[in-house]
Amino acid sequence: MSITPAQRTSIMILWSKVCKDRKWKSGDREFRLAKFSELIGRQLKSTNDVERLDECTKLMAELNCLLGVSVEAGKEASDPSLNRARVIRNQILTEIIPCLEMYRGERLPSDLADILEDKNRWWKLDRPVRGITLMDLDDLPIFRYDKAASKKKFVGSQLKQMQWTLSRWLNTLRNEAGDTIHEMKTKASVPCDCAACKKAEFMREEVTAGETPEEVAADAWFEQEMHKEEAASERPF
Ligand SMILES: [Zn+2]
């Protein structure tokens, strides 16, 4: 089954968001083809070459992962643990750390280094000199033998354990400061998805129903590109 024009448009809107986010040139066709080929895992001749539904799904999942917006997307891509790792790191870096920073200020870097070292000392034998960073942690499942139940028990992954630990700590700091989740996120300039904020967002969307100007522009630009590519692929050699 080949992909539909609507799916192509979705891919392009995602791509323009990724480019904006990463400061990539969205109009660079060669670069886009190279990136898409890399994400799909096969050399594409044109964007139109994304013809199978599974490739389209994978590409969209990978693009969503680059944006770090969807945990579900990570599960669909070929190496789920790599994509989930990206999503978890992103959540830690863009949501948890800014809030921790607000409460801990200059003390945060050394706090974090201590927590990272402490939690991961058991696998750190091969890197005695350099400190551990989030990039060293993966999302591979860890199992520990549970004596009481006489079976292996899932205890998260290096990154999940870090996410849980930091979230618990942040919760304690937040309670000590007497902030609600909404107050904390607002002060730290982190997007908040509490009920009140979701409702406000919903009301805004009602007003500006439909696509944003950027989406419309990306769409138009993509259609133009697609036509160019179609024309190019029909050209006899
Ligand atoms: Zn809120």
Boltz pocket constraint, residues with backbone or C-beta under 6 A from the ligand:
constraints:
  - pocket:
      binder: B
      contacts: [[A, 181], [A, 182], [A, 192], [A, 193], [A, 194], [A, 195], [A, 196], [A, 197], [A, 198]]
      max_distance: 6.0
